[in-house]
């Protein structure tokens, strides 16, 4: 009965952390020996690459990132960042490469979302600066179409606040309560 539960739990996991750890150790040993011999650093094997892809594809379905239209860019950035940081994994500090590369994936997704929000803000500012009426048509044959499109654009601009996400947001200063204090 216990063996059946273990087999069933292993089917639920999409990455075997022990195998991933062993493969990472083998790869890092191959890298250090290649550096010592003055040879070219080997590329990671297919299992490590498939783990990066599985982590990124599973993570993109997380509730924080599932609604974005640029899912392929998220996955691509995560895989690139994992490949860049692959030599930074230290097996002596951690035996959990899954957690290490999941964190790298998460922060790669956040960086991509910040970039995309900045691009979206530029698009909205550009649209706000144009006279939409003159762009659509110069004559007044389609007044209903022009008013519909301009109203839709204005609503979209009104729904989008100026700074949707600002990582350097100023901290609010705490306001001291007026009146006597117990600790004065």
VMD Tcl script that builds the backbone (N, CA, C; Angstrom):
set m [mol new atoms 552]
animate dup $m
set s [atomselect $m all]
$s set {name element resname resid chain x y z} {
  {N N UNK 1 A 0.823 -1.192 0.000}
  {CA C UNK 1 A 0.000 0.000 0.000}
  {C C UNK 1 A 0.870 1.260 0.000}
  {N N UNK 2 A 1.926 1.260 0.784}
  {CA C UNK 2 A 2.802 2.407 0.874}
  {C C UNK 2 A 3.538 2.637 -0.441}
  {N N UNK 3 A 3.969 1.565 -1.096}
  {CA C UNK 3 A 4.653 1.674 -2.381}
  {C C UNK 3 A 3.737 2.274 -3.443}
  {N N UNK 4 A 2.463 1.931 -3.421}
  {CA C UNK 4 A 1.512 2.470 -4.388}
  {C C UNK 4 A 1.359 3.974 -4.210}
  {N N UNK 5 A 1.350 4.430 -2.970}
  {CA C UNK 5 A 1.231 5.866 -2.709}
  {C C UNK 5 A 2.475 6.606 -3.201}
  {N N UNK 6 A 3.647 6.005 -3.008}
  {CA C UNK 6 A 4.882 6.642 -3.466}
  {C C UNK 6 A 4.888 6.742 -4.984}
  {N N UNK 7 A 4.502 5.683 -5.671}
  {CA C UNK 7 A 4.451 5.691 -7.128}
  {C C UNK 7 A 3.424 6.715 -7.606}
  {N N UNK 8 A 2.285 6.803 -6.927}
  {CA C UNK 8 A 1.250 7.745 -7.309}
  {C C UNK 8 A 1.719 9.179 -7.105}
  {N N UNK 9 A 2.450 9.441 -6.022}
  {CA C UNK 9 A 2.970 10.779 -5.783}
  {C C UNK 9 A 4.032 11.151 -6.799}
  {N N UNK 10 A 4.835 10.188 -7.237}
  {CA C UNK 10 A 5.857 10.481 -8.224}
  {C C UNK 10 A 5.240 10.805 -9.584}
  {N N UNK 11 A 4.084 10.267 -9.881}
  {CA C UNK 11 A 3.413 10.590 -11.136}
  {C C UNK 11 A 2.907 12.028 -11.122}
  {N N UNK 12 A 2.528 12.538 -9.947}
  {CA C UNK 12 A 2.020 13.901 -9.847}
  {C C UNK 12 A 3.120 14.931 -10.060}
  {N N UNK 13 A 4.343 14.613 -9.639}
  {CA C UNK 13 A 5.448 15.541 -9.792}
  {C C UNK 13 A 5.886 15.587 -11.238}
  {N N UNK 14 A 6.134 16.769 -11.729}
  {CA C UNK 14 A 6.547 16.871 -13.119}
  {C C UNK 14 A 8.064 16.951 -13.261}
  {N N UNK 15 A 8.777 17.164 -12.148}
  {CA C UNK 15 A 10.234 17.139 -12.158}
  {C C UNK 15 A 10.690 16.328 -10.954}
  {N N UNK 16 A 11.562 15.371 -11.203}
  {CA C UNK 16 A 12.148 14.594 -10.121}
  {C C UNK 16 A 13.337 15.384 -9.587}
  {N N UNK 17 A 13.199 15.910 -8.373}
  {CA C UNK 17 A 14.201 16.805 -7.824}
  {C C UNK 17 A 15.537 16.095 -7.582}
  {N N UNK 18 A 15.509 14.848 -7.178}
  {CA C UNK 18 A 16.755 14.114 -6.941}
  {C C UNK 18 A 17.521 13.903 -8.244}
  {N N UNK 19 A 16.816 13.513 -9.294}
  {CA C UNK 19 A 17.464 13.326 -10.587}
  {C C UNK 19 A 17.979 14.660 -11.134}
  {N N UNK 20 A 17.184 15.711 -10.950}
  {CA C UNK 20 A 17.591 17.050 -11.389}
  {C C UNK 20 A 18.859 17.471 -10.642}
  {N N UNK 21 A 18.907 17.209 -9.349}
  {CA C UNK 21 A 20.091 17.544 -8.551}
  {C C UNK 21 A 21.315 16.759 -9.024}
  {N N UNK 22 A 21.146 15.470 -9.269}
  {CA C UNK 22 A 22.263 14.644 -9.737}
  {C C UNK 22 A 22.777 15.104 -11.099}
  {N N UNK 23 A 21.868 15.451 -11.986}
  {CA C UNK 23 A 22.264 15.942 -13.309}
  {C C UNK 23 A 22.981 17.286 -13.207}
  {N N UNK 24 A 22.511 18.136 -12.303}
  {CA C UNK 24 A 23.170 19.432 -12.104}
  {C C UNK 24 A 24.586 19.228 -11.562}
  {N N UNK 25 A 24.736 18.304 -10.619}
  {CA C UNK 25 A 26.074 18.017 -10.071}
  {C C UNK 25 A 27.011 17.500 -11.159}
  {N N UNK 26 A 26.518 16.590 -11.986}
  {CA C UNK 26 A 27.338 16.063 -13.093}
  {C C UNK 26 A 27.741 17.191 -14.042}
  {N N UNK 27 A 26.795 18.063 -14.359}
  {CA C UNK 27 A 27.085 19.156 -15.287}
  {C C UNK 27 A 28.109 20.119 -14.692}
  {N N UNK 28 A 27.945 20.467 -13.415}
  {CA C UNK 28 A 28.882 21.398 -12.794}
  {C C UNK 28 A 30.277 20.801 -12.673}
  {N N UNK 29 A 30.357 19.497 -12.413}
  {CA C UNK 29 A 31.665 18.825 -12.390}
  {C C UNK 29 A 32.311 18.850 -13.769}
  {N N UNK 30 A 31.506 18.621 -14.802}
  {CA C UNK 30 A 32.033 18.665 -16.171}
  {C C UNK 30 A 32.520 20.072 -16.517}
  {N N UNK 31 A 31.827 21.083 -16.030}
  {CA C UNK 31 A 32.239 22.468 -16.291}
  {C C UNK 31 A 33.554 22.792 -15.596}
  {N N UNK 32 A 33.690 22.386 -14.338}
  {CA C UNK 32 A 34.928 22.686 -13.611}
  {C C UNK 32 A 36.119 21.925 -14.206}
  {N N UNK 33 A 35.897 20.682 -14.635}
  {CA C UNK 33 A 37.003 19.934 -15.243}
  {C C UNK 33 A 37.369 20.510 -16.615}
  {N N UNK 34 A 36.392 21.004 -17.355}
  {CA C UNK 34 A 36.673 21.619 -18.654}
  {C C UNK 34 A 37.432 22.929 -18.468}
  {N N UNK 35 A 37.066 23.696 -17.439}
  {CA C UNK 35 A 37.786 24.933 -17.163}
  {C C UNK 35 A 39.228 24.646 -16.759}
  {N N UNK 36 A 39.411 23.606 -15.938}
  {CA C UNK 36 A 40.757 23.261 -15.478}
  {C C UNK 36 A 41.636 22.792 -16.637}
  {N N UNK 37 A 41.054 22.078 -17.592}
  {CA C UNK 37 A 41.806 21.583 -18.744}
  {C C UNK 37 A 41.945 22.619 -19.850}
  {N N UNK 38 A 41.239 23.751 -19.709}
  {CA C UNK 38 A 41.289 24.790 -20.736}
  {C C UNK 38 A 40.418 24.482 -21.935}
  {N N UNK 39 A 39.475 23.587 -21.776}
  {CA C UNK 39 A 38.572 23.226 -22.870}
  {C C UNK 39 A 37.323 24.105 -22.832}
  {N N UNK 40 A 36.530 23.942 -23.867}
  {CA C UNK 40 A 35.273 24.682 -23.959}
  {C C UNK 40 A 34.266 24.116 -22.955}
  {N N UNK 41 A 33.492 25.014 -22.340}
  {CA C UNK 41 A 32.508 24.595 -21.339}
  {C C UNK 41 A 31.373 23.860 -22.054}
  {N N UNK 42 A 31.001 22.672 -21.578}
  {CA C UNK 42 A 29.954 21.901 -22.254}
  {C C UNK 42 A 28.575 22.522 -22.051}
  {N N UNK 43 A 27.691 22.216 -22.947}
  {CA C UNK 43 A 26.313 22.683 -22.793}
  {C C UNK 43 A 25.560 21.700 -21.900}
  {N N UNK 44 A 24.528 22.167 -21.228}
  {CA C UNK 44 A 23.766 21.263 -20.355}
  {C C UNK 44 A 23.068 20.176 -21.173}
  {N N UNK 45 A 22.802 19.058 -20.521}
  {CA C UNK 45 A 22.164 17.959 -21.235}
  {C C UNK 45 A 20.670 18.228 -21.438}
  {N N UNK 46 A 20.027 17.345 -22.159}
  {CA C UNK 46 A 18.621 17.539 -22.511}
  {C C UNK 46 A 17.706 17.519 -21.295}
  {N N UNK 47 A 18.050 16.723 -20.296}
  {CA C UNK 47 A 17.191 16.648 -19.117}
  {C C UNK 47 A 17.155 17.988 -18.378}
  {N N UNK 48 A 18.289 18.634 -18.229}
  {CA C UNK 48 A 18.336 19.931 -17.558}
  {C C UNK 48 A 17.541 20.953 -18.361}
  {N N UNK 49 A 17.707 20.951 -19.671}
  {CA C UNK 49 A 16.945 21.871 -20.519}
  {C C UNK 49 A 15.450 21.618 -20.446}
  {N N UNK 50 A 15.063 20.340 -20.424}
  {CA C UNK 50 A 13.631 20.035 -20.334}
  {C C UNK 50 A 13.075 20.444 -18.971}
  {N N UNK 51 A 13.896 20.352 -17.930}
  {CA C UNK 51 A 13.440 20.818 -16.609}
  {C C UNK 51 A 13.198 22.323 -16.615}
  {N N UNK 52 A 14.088 23.083 -17.250}
  {CA C UNK 52 A 13.888 24.534 -17.345}
  {C C UNK 52 A 12.600 24.846 -18.093}
  {N N UNK 53 A 12.370 24.128 -19.177}
  {CA C UNK 53 A 11.152 24.359 -19.964}
  {C C UNK 53 A 9.914 23.987 -19.166}
  {N N UNK 54 A 9.960 22.858 -18.459}
  {CA C UNK 54 A 8.806 22.439 -17.661}
  {C C UNK 54 A 8.508 23.416 -16.537}
  {N N UNK 55 A 9.550 23.920 -15.878}
  {CA C UNK 55 A 9.343 24.892 -14.801}
  {C C UNK 55 A 8.685 26.147 -15.359}
  {N N UNK 56 A 9.196 26.645 -16.473}
  {CA C UNK 56 A 8.655 27.877 -17.053}
  {C C UNK 56 A 7.227 27.676 -17.556}
  {N N UNK 57 A 6.956 26.552 -18.214}
  {CA C UNK 57 A 5.610 26.314 -18.742}
  {C C UNK 57 A 4.593 26.102 -17.627}
  {N N UNK 58 A 5.008 25.458 -16.562}
  {CA C UNK 58 A 4.097 25.249 -15.439}
  {C C UNK 58 A 3.867 26.564 -14.687}
  {N N UNK 59 A 4.929 27.361 -14.582}
  {CA C UNK 59 A 4.839 28.605 -13.833}
  {C C UNK 59 A 4.002 29.650 -14.558}
  {N N UNK 60 A 3.974 29.592 -15.895}
  {CA C UNK 60 A 3.205 30.574 -16.647}
  {C C UNK 60 A 1.702 30.365 -16.442}
  {N N UNK 61 A 1.306 29.200 -15.969}
  {CA C UNK 61 A -0.104 28.945 -15.682}
  {C C UNK 61 A -0.500 29.362 -14.270}
  {N N UNK 62 A 0.448 29.897 -13.513}
  {CA C UNK 62 A 0.159 30.374 -12.162}
  {C C UNK 62 A -0.810 31.545 -12.243}
  {N N UNK 63 A -1.579 31.740 -11.222}
  {CA C UNK 63 A -2.633 32.756 -11.268}
  {C C UNK 63 A -2.099 34.166 -11.480}
  {N N UNK 64 A -0.877 34.434 -11.091}
  {CA C UNK 64 A -0.327 35.774 -11.281}
  {C C UNK 64 A 0.046 36.055 -12.732}
  {N N UNK 65 A 0.310 35.037 -13.504}
  {CA C UNK 65 A 0.812 35.232 -14.861}
  {C C UNK 65 A -0.076 34.624 -15.929}
  {N N UNK 66 A -1.193 34.041 -15.574}
  {CA C UNK 66 A -1.988 33.298 -16.551}
  {C C UNK 66 A -2.758 34.190 -17.521}
  {N N UNK 67 A -3.014 35.424 -17.180}
  {CA C UNK 67 A -3.839 36.265 -18.037}
  {C C UNK 67 A -3.088 37.081 -19.059}
  {N N UNK 68 A -1.790 36.995 -19.095}
  {CA C UNK 68 A -1.009 37.825 -20.003}
  {C C UNK 68 A -0.983 37.224 -21.403}
  {N N UNK 69 A -0.936 38.106 -22.391}
  {CA C UNK 69 A -0.916 37.661 -23.779}
  {C C UNK 69 A 0.490 37.339 -24.249}
  {N N UNK 70 A 1.486 37.772 -23.543}
  {CA C UNK 70 A 2.877 37.564 -23.945}
  {C C UNK 70 A 3.494 36.397 -23.174}
  {N N UNK 71 A 2.783 35.298 -23.156}
  {CA C UNK 71 A 3.225 34.111 -22.423}
  {C C UNK 71 A 4.507 33.507 -23.012}
  {N N UNK 72 A 4.639 33.545 -24.329}
  {CA C UNK 72 A 5.843 32.994 -24.959}
  {C C UNK 72 A 7.090 33.788 -24.565}
  {N N UNK 73 A 6.937 35.108 -24.453}
  {CA C UNK 73 A 8.061 35.936 -24.021}
  {C C UNK 73 A 8.434 35.629 -22.573}
  {N N UNK 74 A 7.427 35.386 -21.745}
  {CA C UNK 74 A 7.694 35.029 -20.356}
  {C C UNK 74 A 8.505 33.737 -20.279}
  {N N UNK 75 A 8.068 32.732 -21.020}
  {CA C UNK 75 A 8.759 31.436 -21.006}
  {C C UNK 75 A 10.175 31.581 -21.562}
  {N N UNK 76 A 10.316 32.310 -22.642}
  {CA C UNK 76 A 11.641 32.499 -23.241}
  {C C UNK 76 A 12.611 33.219 -22.308}
  {N N UNK 77 A 12.136 34.285 -21.655}
  {CA C UNK 77 A 12.994 35.001 -20.714}
  {C C UNK 77 A 13.402 34.114 -19.546}
  {N N UNK 78 A 12.466 33.307 -19.062}
  {CA C UNK 78 A 12.771 32.427 -17.930}
  {C C UNK 78 A 13.834 31.402 -18.310}
  {N N UNK 79 A 13.716 30.816 -19.489}
  {CA C UNK 79 A 14.696 29.809 -19.915}
  {C C UNK 79 A 16.076 30.441 -20.091}
  {N N UNK 80 A 16.110 31.630 -20.685}
  {CA C UNK 80 A 17.391 32.318 -20.868}
  {C C UNK 80 A 18.022 32.645 -19.513}
  {N N UNK 81 A 17.224 33.145 -18.574}
  {CA C UNK 81 A 17.770 33.474 -17.257}
  {C C UNK 81 A 18.243 32.235 -16.509}
  {N N UNK 82 A 17.546 31.128 -16.664}
  {CA C UNK 82 A 18.000 29.877 -16.035}
  {C C UNK 82 A 19.326 29.418 -16.637}
  {N N UNK 83 A 19.467 29.558 -17.938}
  {CA C UNK 83 A 20.715 29.161 -18.585}
  {C C UNK 83 A 21.871 30.067 -18.162}
  {N N UNK 84 A 21.590 31.344 -17.959}
  {CA C UNK 84 A 22.638 32.259 -17.511}
  {C C UNK 84 A 23.068 31.933 -16.090}
  {N N UNK 85 A 22.112 31.561 -15.242}
  {CA C UNK 85 A 22.395 31.323 -13.823}
  {C C UNK 85 A 22.729 29.874 -13.509}
  {N N UNK 86 A 22.864 29.034 -14.496}
  {CA C UNK 86 A 23.072 27.613 -14.233}
  {C C UNK 86 A 24.388 27.358 -13.499}
  {N N UNK 87 A 25.410 28.145 -13.774}
  {CA C UNK 87 A 26.701 27.946 -13.117}
  {C C UNK 87 A 26.716 28.522 -11.707}
  {N N UNK 88 A 25.711 29.316 -11.342}
  {CA C UNK 88 A 25.650 29.894 -10.002}
  {C C UNK 88 A 25.035 28.955 -8.982}
  {N N UNK 89 A 24.442 27.884 -9.440}
  {CA C UNK 89 A 23.861 26.917 -8.500}
  {C C UNK 89 A 24.996 26.221 -7.760}
  {N N UNK 90 A 24.899 26.229 -6.425}
  {CA C UNK 90 A 25.934 25.633 -5.593}
  {C C UNK 90 A 25.365 24.406 -4.890}
  {N N UNK 91 A 25.784 23.201 -5.289}
  {CA C UNK 91 A 25.251 21.988 -4.666}
  {C C UNK 91 A 25.618 21.848 -3.192}
  {N N UNK 92 A 26.685 22.531 -2.750}
  {CA C UNK 92 A 27.052 22.436 -1.341}
  {C C UNK 92 A 26.114 23.247 -0.454}
  {N N UNK 93 A 25.452 24.240 -1.014}
  {CA C UNK 93 A 24.529 25.058 -0.224}
  {C C UNK 93 A 23.106 24.520 -0.243}
  {N N UNK 94 A 22.696 23.968 -1.367}
  {CA C UNK 94 A 21.316 23.516 -1.495}
  {C C UNK 94 A 21.261 22.239 -2.317}
  {N N UNK 95 A 20.333 21.385 -1.948}
  {CA C UNK 95 A 20.101 20.162 -2.721}
  {C C UNK 95 A 18.760 20.243 -3.441}
  {N N UNK 96 A 18.306 21.464 -3.662}
  {CA C UNK 96 A 16.996 21.665 -4.275}
  {C C UNK 96 A 17.125 22.593 -5.484}
  {N N UNK 97 A 17.570 22.080 -6.633}
  {CA C UNK 97 A 17.684 22.941 -7.801}
  {C C UNK 97 A 16.321 23.395 -8.327}
  {N N UNK 98 A 15.295 22.624 -8.047}
  {CA C UNK 98 A 13.957 23.015 -8.493}
  {C C UNK 98 A 13.550 24.358 -7.879}
  {N N UNK 99 A 13.776 24.518 -6.586}
  {CA C UNK 99 A 13.424 25.774 -5.921}
  {C C UNK 99 A 14.289 26.921 -6.435}
  {N N UNK 100 A 15.556 26.647 -6.636}
  {CA C UNK 100 A 16.484 27.675 -7.117}
  {C C UNK 100 A 16.051 28.209 -8.480}
  {N N UNK 101 A 15.769 27.313 -9.395}
  {CA C UNK 101 A 15.407 27.752 -10.745}
  {C C UNK 101 A 13.953 28.239 -10.816}
  {N N UNK 102 A 13.120 27.820 -9.882}
  {CA C UNK 102 A 11.767 28.381 -9.816}
  {C C UNK 102 A 11.815 29.846 -9.409}
  {N N UNK 103 A 12.698 30.188 -8.491}
  {CA C UNK 103 A 12.864 31.587 -8.103}
  {C C UNK 103 A 13.397 32.416 -9.266}
  {N N UNK 104 A 14.340 31.870 -9.995}
  {CA C UNK 104 A 14.867 32.581 -11.162}
  {C C UNK 104 A 13.757 32.800 -12.184}
  {N N UNK 105 A 12.923 31.797 -12.381}
  {CA C UNK 105 A 11.804 31.911 -13.312}
  {C C UNK 105 A 10.821 32.985 -12.854}
  {N N UNK 106 A 10.507 32.991 -11.581}
  {CA C UNK 106 A 9.559 33.973 -11.042}
  {C C UNK 106 A 10.060 35.401 -11.276}
  {N N UNK 107 A 11.318 35.649 -10.965}
  {CA C UNK 107 A 11.844 37.003 -11.130}
  {C C UNK 107 A 12.024 37.372 -12.598}
  {N N UNK 108 A 12.273 36.404 -13.453}
  {CA C UNK 108 A 12.312 36.677 -14.899}
  {C C UNK 108 A 10.922 37.085 -15.383}
  {N N UNK 109 A 9.896 36.408 -14.888}
  {CA C UNK 109 A 8.524 36.765 -15.258}
  {C C UNK 109 A 8.190 38.176 -14.784}
  {N N UNK 110 A 8.575 38.497 -13.565}
  {CA C UNK 110 A 8.290 39.839 -13.048}
  {C C UNK 110 A 8.983 40.913 -13.871}
  {N N UNK 111 A 10.247 40.673 -14.244}
  {CA C UNK 111 A 10.959 41.658 -15.062}
  {C C UNK 111 A 10.279 41.835 -16.412}
  {N N UNK 112 A 9.833 40.747 -17.023}
  {CA C UNK 112 A 9.149 40.846 -18.316}
  {C C UNK 112 A 7.834 41.607 -18.178}
  {N N UNK 113 A 7.103 41.354 -17.103}
  {CA C UNK 113 A 5.832 42.060 -16.894}
  {C C UNK 113 A 6.058 43.555 -16.717}
  {N N UNK 114 A 7.111 43.932 -16.009}
  {CA C UNK 114 A 7.430 45.351 -15.829}
  {C C UNK 114 A 7.770 45.981 -17.176}
  {N N UNK 115 A 8.553 45.267 -18.003}
  {CA C UNK 115 A 8.895 45.788 -19.333}
  {C C UNK 115 A 7.644 45.953 -20.192}
  {N N UNK 116 A 6.778 44.959 -20.164}
  {CA C UNK 116 A 5.576 45.023 -20.988}
  {C C UNK 116 A 4.629 46.127 -20.511}
  {N N UNK 117 A 4.533 46.330 -19.209}
  {CA C UNK 117 A 3.689 47.419 -18.699}
  {C C UNK 117 A 4.249 48.769 -19.105}
  {N N UNK 118 A 5.566 48.905 -19.115}
  {CA C UNK 118 A 6.180 50.153 -19.562}
  {C C UNK 118 A 5.889 50.392 -21.044}
  {N N UNK 119 A 5.973 49.340 -21.844}
  {CA C UNK 119 A 5.659 49.466 -23.272}
  {C C UNK 119 A 4.188 49.827 -23.481}
  {N N UNK 120 A 3.332 49.212 -22.689}
  {CA C UNK 120 A 1.899 49.494 -22.797}
  {C C UNK 120 A 1.621 50.949 -22.406}
  {N N UNK 121 A 2.307 51.433 -21.403}
  {CA C UNK 121 A 2.138 52.821 -20.984}
  {C C UNK 121 A 2.580 53.776 -22.087}
  {N N UNK 122 A 3.675 53.448 -22.777}
  {CA C UNK 122 A 4.122 54.270 -23.899}
  {C C UNK 122 A 3.068 54.299 -25.003}
  {N N UNK 123 A 2.450 53.147 -25.277}
  {CA C UNK 123 A 1.419 53.089 -26.314}
  {C C UNK 123 A 0.229 53.960 -25.946}
  {N N UNK 124 A -0.173 53.901 -24.680}
  {CA C UNK 124 A -1.302 54.716 -24.244}
  {C C UNK 124 A -0.969 56.202 -24.302}
  {N N UNK 125 A 0.230 56.575 -23.922}
  {CA C UNK 125 A 0.616 57.977 -23.996}
  {C C UNK 125 A 0.682 58.449 -25.438}
  {N N UNK 126 A 1.154 57.595 -26.324}
  {CA C UNK 126 A 1.211 57.935 -27.736}
  {C C UNK 126 A -0.198 58.112 -28.299}
  {N N UNK 127 A -1.099 57.221 -27.930}
  {CA C UNK 127 A -2.475 57.311 -28.391}
  {C C UNK 127 A -3.155 58.545 -27.831}
  {N N UNK 128 A -2.823 58.908 -26.615}
  {CA C UNK 128 A -3.418 60.085 -25.990}
  {C C UNK 128 A -2.965 61.359 -26.694}
  {N N UNK 129 A -1.758 61.365 -27.245}
  {CA C UNK 129 A -1.234 62.545 -27.908}
  {C C UNK 129 A -1.782 62.763 -29.309}
  {N N UNK 130 A -2.339 61.736 -29.935}
  {CA C UNK 130 A -2.862 61.869 -31.291}
  {C C UNK 130 A -4.289 62.385 -31.284}
  {N N UNK 131 A -4.617 63.077 -32.348}
  {CA C UNK 131 A -6.001 63.459 -32.576}
  {C C UNK 131 A -6.637 62.313 -33.354}
  {N N UNK 132 A -7.384 61.483 -32.669}
  {CA C UNK 132 A -7.930 60.268 -33.259}
  {C C UNK 132 A -8.914 60.599 -34.378}
  {N N UNK 133 A -9.659 61.687 -34.239}
  {CA C UNK 133 A -10.634 62.070 -35.271}
  {C C UNK 133 A -9.957 62.277 -36.623}
  {N N UNK 134 A -8.843 62.976 -36.633}
  {CA C UNK 134 A -8.183 63.252 -37.908}
  {C C UNK 134 A -7.475 62.017 -38.456}
  {N N UNK 135 A -7.088 61.090 -37.584}
  {CA C UNK 135 A -6.444 59.877 -38.073}
  {C C UNK 135 A -7.421 58.929 -38.748}
  {N N UNK 136 A -8.642 58.878 -38.263}
  {CA C UNK 136 A -9.611 57.923 -38.794}
  {C C UNK 136 A -10.121 58.379 -40.160}
  {N N UNK 137 A -10.594 59.576 -40.235}
  {CA C UNK 137 A -11.060 60.073 -41.533}
  {C C UNK 137 A -11.042 61.592 -41.521}
  {N N UNK 138 A -10.795 62.145 -42.687}
  {CA C UNK 138 A -10.736 63.601 -42.797}
  {C C UNK 138 A -12.107 64.206 -43.081}
  {N N UNK 139 A -12.953 63.453 -43.738}
  {CA C UNK 139 A -14.290 63.973 -44.012}
  {C C UNK 139 A -15.260 63.477 -42.946}
  {N N UNK 140 A -16.412 64.036 -42.908}
  {CA C UNK 140 A -17.393 63.714 -41.868}
  {C C UNK 140 A -18.437 62.716 -42.347}
  {N N UNK 141 A -18.054 61.769 -43.221}
  {CA C UNK 141 A -19.009 60.788 -43.724}
  {C C UNK 141 A -19.360 59.752 -42.655}
  {N N UNK 142 A -18.420 59.400 -41.804}
  {CA C UNK 142 A -18.633 58.355 -40.818}
  {C C UNK 142 A -18.598 58.921 -39.404}
  {N N UNK 143 A -19.473 59.828 -39.112}
  {CA C UNK 143 A -19.466 60.472 -37.792}
  {C C UNK 143 A -19.722 59.470 -36.668}
  {N N UNK 144 A -20.614 58.531 -36.889}
  {CA C UNK 144 A -20.918 57.554 -35.841}
  {C C UNK 144 A -19.704 56.670 -35.551}
  {N N UNK 145 A -19.011 56.227 -36.587}
  {CA C UNK 145 A -17.819 55.400 -36.417}
  {C C UNK 145 A -16.717 56.179 -35.698}
  {N N UNK 146 A -16.539 57.435 -36.100}
  {CA C UNK 146 A -15.504 58.264 -35.483}
  {C C UNK 146 A -15.803 58.473 -34.005}
  {N N UNK 147 A -17.041 58.771 -33.664}
  {CA C UNK 147 A -17.372 58.995 -32.254}
  {C C UNK 147 A -17.244 57.709 -31.450}
  {N N UNK 148 A -17.628 56.581 -32.035}
  {CA C UNK 148 A -17.497 55.302 -31.322}
  {C C UNK 148 A -16.037 54.993 -31.022}
  {N N UNK 149 A -15.177 55.153 -32.033}
  {CA C UNK 149 A -13.760 54.830 -31.843}
  {C C UNK 149 A -13.111 55.807 -30.869}
  {N N UNK 150 A -13.420 57.083 -30.976}
  {CA C UNK 150 A -12.812 58.046 -30.050}
  {C C UNK 150 A -13.282 57.816 -28.619}
  {N N UNK 151 A -14.558 57.491 -28.440}
  {CA C UNK 151 A -15.050 57.215 -27.090}
  {C C UNK 151 A -14.409 55.946 -26.521}
  {N N UNK 152 A -14.231 54.933 -27.354}
  {CA C UNK 152 A -13.579 53.703 -26.894}
  {C C UNK 152 A -12.138 53.971 -26.490}
  {N N UNK 153 A -11.446 54.761 -27.289}
  {CA C UNK 153 A -10.053 55.087 -26.974}
  {C C UNK 153 A -9.971 55.914 -25.693}
  {N N UNK 154 A -10.871 56.862 -25.537}
  {CA C UNK 154 A -10.852 57.696 -24.319}
  {C C UNK 154 A -11.163 56.853 -23.079}
  {N N UNK 155 A -12.103 55.894 -23.200}
  {CA C UNK 155 A -12.406 55.022 -22.068}
  {C C UNK 155 A -11.189 54.184 -21.696}
  {N N UNK 156 A -10.509 53.671 -22.715}
  {CA C UNK 156 A -9.318 52.864 -22.449}
  {C C UNK 156 A -8.251 53.702 -21.771}
  {N N UNK 157 A -8.089 54.947 -22.197}
  {CA C UNK 157 A -7.110 55.817 -21.560}
  {C C UNK 157 A -7.512 56.161 -20.133}
  {N N UNK 158 A -8.799 56.320 -19.907}
  {CA C UNK 158 A -9.261 56.641 -18.560}
  {C C UNK 158 A -9.122 55.447 -17.628}
  {N N UNK 159 A -9.267 54.231 -18.152}
  {CA C UNK 159 A -9.132 53.037 -17.316}
  {C C UNK 159 A -7.690 52.771 -16.923}
  {N N UNK 160 A -6.759 53.235 -17.732}
  {CA C UNK 160 A -5.358 52.975 -17.473}
  {C C UNK 160 A -4.774 54.128 -16.663}
  {N N UNK 161 A -4.443 53.901 -15.384}
  {CA C UNK 161 A -3.816 54.975 -14.620}
  {C C UNK 161 A -2.430 55.282 -15.172}
  {N N UNK 162 A -1.935 56.454 -14.866}
  {CA C UNK 162 A -0.661 56.896 -15.428}
  {C C UNK 162 A 0.478 55.943 -15.089}
  {N N UNK 163 A 0.595 55.530 -13.853}
  {CA C UNK 163 A 1.662 54.609 -13.464}
  {C C UNK 163 A 1.029 53.339 -12.928}
  {N N UNK 164 A 0.925 52.326 -13.791}
  {CA C UNK 164 A 0.292 51.088 -13.363}
  {C C UNK 164 A 1.179 50.312 -12.403}
  {N N UNK 165 A 2.467 50.365 -12.606}
  {CA C UNK 165 A 3.382 49.700 -11.684}
  {C C UNK 165 A 4.649 50.507 -11.639}
  {N N UNK 166 A 5.048 50.921 -10.464}
  {CA C UNK 166 A 6.256 51.705 -10.302}
  {C C UNK 166 A 7.125 51.024 -9.264}
  {N N UNK 167 A 8.204 50.356 -9.690}
  {CA C UNK 167 A 9.025 49.641 -8.716}
  {C C UNK 167 A 9.754 50.569 -7.750}
  {N N UNK 168 A 9.935 51.827 -8.127}
  {CA C UNK 168 A 10.615 52.785 -7.262}
  {C C UNK 168 A 9.612 53.705 -6.578}
  {N N UNK 169 A 8.524 53.137 -6.154}
  {CA C UNK 169 A 7.469 53.896 -5.529}
  {C C UNK 169 A 7.947 54.446 -4.186}
  {N N UNK 170 A 7.630 55.697 -3.961}
  {CA C UNK 170 A 8.063 56.323 -2.716}
  {C C UNK 170 A 7.279 55.754 -1.545}
  {N N UNK 171 A 7.981 55.615 -0.436}
  {CA C UNK 171 A 7.327 55.106 0.759}
  {C C UNK 171 A 6.529 56.225 1.412}
  {N N UNK 172 A 5.374 55.858 1.911}
  {CA C UNK 172 A 4.556 56.839 2.607}
  {C C UNK 172 A 5.122 57.035 4.006}
  {N N UNK 173 A 5.174 58.300 4.392}
  {CA C UNK 173 A 5.671 58.585 5.725}
  {C C UNK 173 A 4.555 58.361 6.730}
  {N N UNK 174 A 4.949 57.812 7.861}
  {CA C UNK 174 A 3.968 57.564 8.896}
  {C C UNK 174 A 3.589 58.889 9.555}
  {N N UNK 175 A 2.309 59.057 9.737}
  {CA C UNK 175 A 1.814 60.266 10.372}
  {C C UNK 175 A 1.695 59.997 11.862}
  {N N UNK 176 A 2.311 60.874 12.646}
  {CA C UNK 176 A 2.228 60.709 14.089}
  {C C UNK 176 A 0.853 61.161 14.563}
  {N N UNK 177 A 0.253 60.375 15.424}
  {CA C UNK 177 A -1.058 60.792 15.926}
  {C C UNK 177 A -0.927 62.024 16.817}
  {N N UNK 178 A -1.930 62.866 16.721}
  {CA C UNK 178 A -1.940 64.058 17.551}
  {C C UNK 178 A -2.460 63.708 18.928}
  {N N UNK 179 A -2.037 64.454 19.878}
  {CA C UNK 179 A -2.524 64.224 21.239}
  {C C UNK 179 A -1.437 63.604 22.087}
  {N N UNK 180 A -1.775 63.344 23.312}
  {CA C UNK 180 A -0.771 62.800 24.244}
  {C C UNK 180 A -0.413 61.368 23.874}
  {N N UNK 181 A 0.817 61.041 24.112}
  {CA C UNK 181 A 1.310 59.704 23.843}
  {C C UNK 181 A 1.658 59.004 25.137}
  {N N UNK 182 A 1.535 57.707 25.165}
  {CA C UNK 182 A 1.832 56.947 26.383}
  {C C UNK 182 A 3.335 56.861 26.622}
  {N N UNK 183 A 4.137 56.984 25.556}
  {CA C UNK 183 A 5.561 56.754 25.684}
  {C C UNK 183 A 6.377 58.045 25.683}
  {N N UNK 184 A 5.749 59.190 25.826}
  {CA C UNK 184 A 6.515 60.460 25.860}
  {C C UNK 184 A 7.160 60.691 27.194}
}
mol reanalyze $m
mol bondsrecalc $m
mol representation Tube
mol addrep $m
